[in-house]
Amino acid sequence: MSGMSSKALWLVIGVILVPCIVVPLLVGLYDRTDPTLFGFPFFFWFQFLLIIVVTSLTGFCYWLSLLADRNARTERHDRGEAA
């Protein structure tokens, strides 16, 4: 990933974050009670699963944004532009 340009990394970040925004908005996807997990209806345990998945993806995207920023500074430095 470090060989990618900063613009390409920002595009990857956007693509990764789109499901994090769209899936919780699709209420019909998880508006049900079956299957249950440890007695919890699907609605509740799916929400908890979403918290874990979205947090993980957001953290990964944060790391990618740091990499994209570093690549952008390197690209500017290579072109001789001021930061």
Contact map, one row per residue, 1 for C-alpha under 8 A:
11110000100000000000000000000000000000000000000000000000000000000000000000000000000
11111000000000000000000000000000000000000000000000000000000000000010001000000000000
11111000000000000000000000000000000000000000000000000000000000000000000000000000000
11111101100000000000000000000000000000000000000000000000000000000000000000000000000
01111111100000000000000000000000000000000000000000000000000000000001001100000000000
00011111110000000000000000000000000000000000000000000000000000000011101100000000000
00001111111000000000000000000000000000000000000000000000000000000001000000000000000
00011111111100000000000000000000000000000000000000000000000000000000000000000000000
10011111111110000000000000000000000000000000000000000000000000011001000000000000000
00000111111111000000000000000000000000000000000000000000000000011001000000000000000
00000011111111100000000000000000000000000000000000000000000000000000000000000000000
00000001111111110000000000000000000000000000000000000000000000000000000000000000000
00000000111111111000000000000000000000000000000000000000000010011000000000000000000
00000000011111111100000000000000000000000000000000000000000000000000000000000000000
00000000001111111110000000000000000000000000000000000000000000000000000000000000000
00000000000111111111000000000000000000000000000000000000100010000000000000000000000
00000000000011111111100000000000000000000000000000000000110010000000000000000000000
00000000000001111111110000000000000000000000000000000000000000000000000000000000000
00000000000000111111111000000000000000000000000000000000000000000000000000000000000
00000000000000011111111100000000000000000000000000000100100000000000000000000000000
00000000000000001111111110000000000000000000000000000000000000000000000000000000000
00000000000000000111111111000000000000000000000000000000000000000000000000000000000
00000000000000000011111111000000000000000000000000000000000000000000000000000000000
00000000000000000001111111100000000000000000000001000000000000000000000000000000000
00000000000000000000111111100000000000000000000000000000000000000000000000000000000
00000000000000000000011111111100000000000000000000000000000000000000000000000000000
00000000000000000000000111111110000000000000000000000000000000000000000000000000000
00000000000000000000000001111110000000000000000000000000000000000000000000000000000
00000000000000000000000001111110000000000000000000000000000000000000000000000000000
00000000000000000000000001111111000000000110010000000000000000000000000000000000000
00000000000000000000000000111111100000000110000000000000000000000000000000000000000
00000000000000000000000000000111110000001110000000000000000000000000000000000000000
00000000000000000000000000000011111100001110000000000000000000000000000000000000000
00000000000000000000000000000001111100001100000000000000000000000000000000000000000
00000000000000000000000000000000111110001100000000000000000000000000000000000000000
00000000000000000000000000000000111111111100000000000000000000000000000000000000000
00000000000000000000000000000000001111111100100000000000000000000000000000000000000
00000000000000000000000000000000000111110000000000000000000000000000000000000000000
00000000000000000000000000000000000111111000000000000000000000000000000000000000000
00000000000000000000000000000000000111111101100000000000000000000000000000000000000
00000000000000000000000000000001111110111111100000000000000000000000000000000000000
00000000000000000000000000000111111110011111110000000000000000000000000000000000000
00000000000000000000000000000111100000001111111000000000000000000000000000000000000
00000000000000000000000000000000000000011111111100000000000000000000000000000000000
00000000000000000000000000000000000010011111111110000000000000000000000000000000000
00000000000000000000000000000100000000000111111111000000000000000000000000000000000
00000000000000000000000000000000000000000011111111100000000000000000000000000000000
00000000000000000000000000000000000000000001111111110000000000000000000000000000000
00000000000000000000000000000000000000000000111111111000000000000000000000000000000
00000000000000000000000100000000000000000000011111111100000000000000000000000000000
00000000000000000000000000000000000000000000001111111110000000000000000000000000000
00000000000000000000000000000000000000000000000111111111000000000000000000000000000
00000000000000000000000000000000000000000000000011111111100000000000000000000000000
00000000000000000001000000000000000000000000000001111111110000000000000000000000000
00000000000000000000000000000000000000000000000000111111111000000000000000000000000
00000000000000000000000000000000000000000000000000011111111100000000000000000000000
00000000000000011001000000000000000000000000000000001111111110000000000000000000000
00000000000000001000000000000000000000000000000000000111111111000000000000000000000
00000000000000000000000000000000000000000000000000000011111111100000000000000000000
00000000000000000000000000000000000000000000000000000001111111110000000000000000000
00000000000010011000000000000000000000000000000000000000111111111000000000000000000
00000000000000000000000000000000000000000000000000000000011111111100000000000000000
00000000000000000000000000000000000000000000000000000000001111111110000000000000000
00000000110010000000000000000000000000000000000000000000000111111111000000000000000
00000000110010000000000000000000000000000000000000000000000011111111100000000000000
00000000000000000000000000000000000000000000000000000000000001111111110000000000000
01000100000000000000000000000000000000000000000000000000000000111111111000000000000
00001110110000000000000000000000000000000000000000000000000000011111111100000000000
00000100000000000000000000000000000000000000000000000000000000001111111110000000000
00000000000000000000000000000000000000000000000000000000000000000111111111000000000
01001100000000000000000000000000000000000000000000000000000000000011111111100000000
00001100000000000000000000000000000000000000000000000000000000000001111111110000000
00000000000000000000000000000000000000000000000000000000000000000000111111111000001
00000000000000000000000000000000000000000000000000000000000000000000011111111100000
00000000000000000000000000000000000000000000000000000000000000000000001111111110000
00000000000000000000000000000000000000000000000000000000000000000000000111111111111
00000000000000000000000000000000000000000000000000000000000000000000000011111111111
00000000000000000000000000000000000000000000000000000000000000000000000001111111100
00000000000000000000000000000000000000000000000000000000000000000000000000111111100
00000000000000000000000000000000000000000000000000000000000000000000000000011111110
00000000000000000000000000000000000000000000000000000000000000000000000000011111111
00000000000000000000000000000000000000000000000000000000000000000000000000011001111
00000000000000000000000000000000000000000000000000000000000000000000000010011000111
